[in-house]
Amino acid sequence: MSDSQQPVSSSPFIRQWEDTRSDVLNAVAAVGESGWYILGERVRRFEEKIAGYCGRTHAVGCASGLDAIELALRVLGLRPGDKVLTTPLSAFATTLAIVRAGGRPVFVDTDEFGLLDLDLADQALEHDSEIRFLVPVHLYGRCLDIGRLTDIQSRHGIPVIEDCAQALGAAHDGRPAGSVGLVATLSFYPTKNLGALGDGGALVTDDPEVAELAGQLRDYGQGAKFEHLHIGMNSRLDELHAAVLEDVFLPRLEEWNTRRAEVAGRYLEGISNPDVRPVPASRGFQSSWHLFPVRVPEDGRAAFRAHLEAGGVPTAVHYPTLIPSQPALSSGPHEVIGTVERARALTEEEVSLPIHAYLLDWEVERVVQLVNEWRAERGNGDSAGADTATGDDVEGDDLRRSG
Ligand SMILES: Cc1ncc(COP(=O)(O)O)c(C=O)c1O
């Protein structure tokens, strides 16, 4: 099949496997030969490396990014019903972790870039002294203003837990995502910039007591074997995942992030269409380019996606529904302060173009060409292509679409 007939790959997995296969198999063999599968030397070594990568002194591996946030909140002393300020636009996991830890999520709007509006967050903290934690998200790989976050943390004396699931490698004014909060959390879900061959997560911190308690909580709350100090959980990073991450994927992360940045650079340079606005790239931040979001007119989104899909370009929406509007929260405790209209507009207008470290040049050029060809229909709705649209309720992190 020639390039022109092939669809653009939505995920890197098949090519990543071809590229890393022998190193991965060696890492797996080393774990098998060690005869140790749970919380052994490989997890300890990977924790040391990932803490170092994040500029932190400690890391605690766990089963997912979701669990990392829950563990962080529990370690920092969240009590049932405590209010936790966060963003209405993120993976649902950010809020789910708050609810699972027993907290009450409180939402303020995002800015026009989809990041938590730090002015609104500041005001909310000013007016409501019951808010006890702040969980900001470096969404799409874009880094929030680290200086402002640091200032908010110290002025309000409030623990910040940075959700860095999408932001490994992102920075603001040279200061990395994950460097502000008492704790920062990571996800190694396969589509992430540093993705495992399955689920995984970690929290990073400079506080040895936080790390020790998180290490106990993830392992049934054990201090020593069969001595259960806390009501913990089973959320352990497997030796197999740790070995593959440490030996094979972490050493390639910089190279992979560089390729993501090249792809993003080409999109930013090549996309020229009045109806398609890339969510801007700068304002002092260096993105990890986890995603490449663009905005199109709301009533043209289905047609835009159908146009790309017909040309073999898969797209996704991050995110089609605001977190406070999710059915799971309808009867659950939460608060929305003010309107969340900027976040809502993104749920209606955002489209994520393909981006990953194994995207090929011809695929990038195909995306640019198709994006530039498209024109929104004016004045008569969005009938064109609506039948063939992939549907706005589809999220992009779909592991079934690989290669
Ligand atoms: C911003 C954000 N937070 C948290 C998570 C949860 O991570 P995991 O899927 O590893 O539980 C994700 C991943 O989907 C995410 O994108």
The ligand as an SDF file (V2000), in Angstrom:
LIG
                    3D

 16 16  0  0  0  0  0  0  0  0999 V2000
   -4.8730   14.6900   33.4160 C   0  0  0  0  0  0  0  0  0  0  0  0
   -4.9860   13.2560   33.8360 C   0  0  0  0  0  0  0  0  0  0  0  0
   -5.0540   12.9770   35.1480 N   0  0  0  0  0  0  0  0  0  0  0  0
   -5.1450   11.7020   35.5880 C   0  0  0  0  0  0  0  0  0  0  0  0
   -5.1600   10.6520   34.7080 C   0  0  0  0  0  0  0  0  0  0  0  0
   -5.3080    9.2690   35.2420 C   0  0  0  0  0  0  0  0  0  0  0  0
   -4.2380    8.4420   34.9210 O   0  0  0  0  0  0  0  0  0  0  0  0
   -4.4460    6.8450   34.8380 P   0  0  0  0  0  0  0  0  0  0  0  0
   -5.1370    6.5540   33.5640 O   0  0  0  0  0  0  0  0  0  0  0  0
   -3.0530    6.3080   34.8920 O   0  0  0  0  0  0  0  0  0  0  0  0
   -5.2370    6.4500   36.0400 O   0  0  0  0  0  0  0  0  0  0  0  0
   -5.0670   10.8990   33.3380 C   0  0  0  0  0  0  0  0  0  0  0  0
   -5.0480    9.7890   32.3630 C   0  0  0  0  0  0  0  0  0  0  0  0
   -5.9580    9.4800   31.6890 O   0  0  0  0  0  0  0  0  0  0  0  0
   -4.9830   12.2330   32.8800 C   0  0  0  0  0  0  0  0  0  0  0  0
   -4.9200   12.5220   31.5770 O   0  0  0  0  0  0  0  0  0  0  0  0
  1  2  1  0
  2  3  1  0
  2 15  2  0
  3  4  2  0
  4  5  1  0
  5  6  1  0
  5 12  2  0
  6  7  1  0
  7  8  1  0
  8  9  2  0
  8 10  1  0
  8 11  1  0
 12 13  1  0
 12 15  1  0
 13 14  2  0
 15 16  1  0
M  END
$$$$
